Amino acid sequence: MYARVTNTKCDPARLDEMVALIDEIKPRVKSLPGLLDAYSVWRANGECVVMAIYESQSAAEAAAPQIQAIWGELADLLVAPPSAETYDQVEHMTG
């Protein structure tokens, strides 16, 4: 497995809009080939983290253009650009 963790910051006054947009994009995210799971978390101050787990590094790399397009749709709500880190070792701890 392979992980991409992306940090950004949303305008805190627009968190409700962010949540609504996340609901809209869920089907597109779920349909990404090789994506096993994804979570989006945020704080009241607008700090956001998205964690995506993929079958492999190649699956994550293949999904990158679609992910960039989704971030582009969220750009008006962000006050900091997304910054991604990747991890090549993932262990599922609850299953």
C-alpha positions as CSV (number, residue, x, y, z in Angstrom):
1,M,0.0,0.0,0.0
2,Y,1.0,3.6,-0.5
3,A,-0.3,6.8,1.2
4,R,-0.6,10.5,0.2
5,V,-1.2,13.0,3.0
6,T,-2.2,16.5,1.9
7,N,-2.3,19.5,4.2
8,T,-4.0,22.8,3.4
9,K,-6.1,25.5,5.1
10,C,-9.6,26.5,4.2
11,D,-11.2,29.8,5.0
12,P,-12.8,29.1,8.4
13,A,-15.8,31.2,7.5
14,R,-16.4,28.9,4.5
15,L,-16.1,25.4,6.2
16,D,-19.7,24.7,5.5
17,E,-19.1,25.2,1.8
18,M,-16.1,22.9,2.0
19,V,-18.1,20.2,3.6
20,A,-20.8,20.5,0.9
21,L,-18.2,20.3,-1.9
22,I,-16.6,17.3,-0.3
23,D,-20.0,15.6,-0.4
24,E,-20.3,16.5,-4.1
25,I,-16.8,15.1,-5.0
26,K,-17.1,11.8,-3.0
27,P,-18.3,9.8,-5.9
28,R,-15.4,10.9,-8.1
29,V,-12.9,10.2,-5.4
30,K,-14.4,6.7,-4.7
31,S,-14.1,5.9,-8.4
32,L,-10.4,6.5,-8.6
33,P,-8.7,3.2,-9.7
34,G,-6.4,1.8,-7.0
35,L,-7.8,4.0,-4.2
36,L,-8.5,1.9,-1.2
37,D,-9.7,4.6,1.3
38,A,-9.6,8.3,1.9
39,Y,-10.4,10.6,4.8
40,S,-10.7,14.3,5.1
41,V,-10.4,16.0,8.5
42,W,-10.4,19.6,9.5
43,R,-10.4,21.9,12.5
44,A,-12.6,24.9,13.2
45,N,-9.6,27.2,12.3
46,G,-9.7,25.8,8.7
47,E,-6.7,23.5,8.9
48,C,-7.4,20.5,6.7
49,V,-5.7,17.1,6.1
50,V,-6.6,14.6,3.5
51,M,-5.2,11.1,3.8
52,A,-5.6,8.7,0.8
53,I,-4.5,5.1,0.8
54,Y,-3.7,3.5,-2.6
55,E,-3.0,-0.1,-3.6
56,S,0.4,1.1,-4.9
57,Q,2.6,4.0,-5.8
58,S,1.7,3.6,-9.4
59,A,-2.0,3.8,-8.6
60,A,-1.4,7.0,-6.7
61,E,0.6,8.5,-9.5
62,A,-2.0,7.6,-12.0
63,A,-4.7,9.3,-9.9
64,A,-2.7,12.5,-9.5
65,P,-4.2,14.4,-12.5
66,Q,-7.7,13.7,-11.2
67,I,-6.8,14.7,-7.7
68,Q,-5.2,18.0,-8.9
69,A,-8.4,18.8,-10.8
70,I,-10.4,18.2,-7.6
71,W,-8.1,20.5,-5.7
72,G,-8.6,23.1,-8.4
73,E,-12.3,23.0,-7.8
74,L,-11.7,23.7,-4.1
75,A,-9.2,26.4,-4.7
76,D,-11.6,29.3,-4.0
77,L,-12.1,28.0,-0.5
78,L,-8.5,27.6,0.4
79,V,-6.2,30.2,2.0
80,A,-3.1,27.9,1.7
81,P,-2.1,25.7,-1.2
82,P,-2.3,22.0,-0.8
83,S,1.0,20.4,0.2
84,A,1.3,16.7,-0.2
85,E,3.7,14.1,1.4
86,T,3.8,10.5,0.4
87,Y,4.5,7.3,2.3
88,D,5.6,4.0,0.9
89,Q,4.8,1.9,3.9
90,V,1.3,1.6,5.2
91,E,-0.1,-0.8,7.8
92,H,-3.8,-1.1,8.5
93,M,-4.2,-1.2,12.3
94,T,-7.9,-1.9,12.8
95,G,-8.7,-4.6,10.3
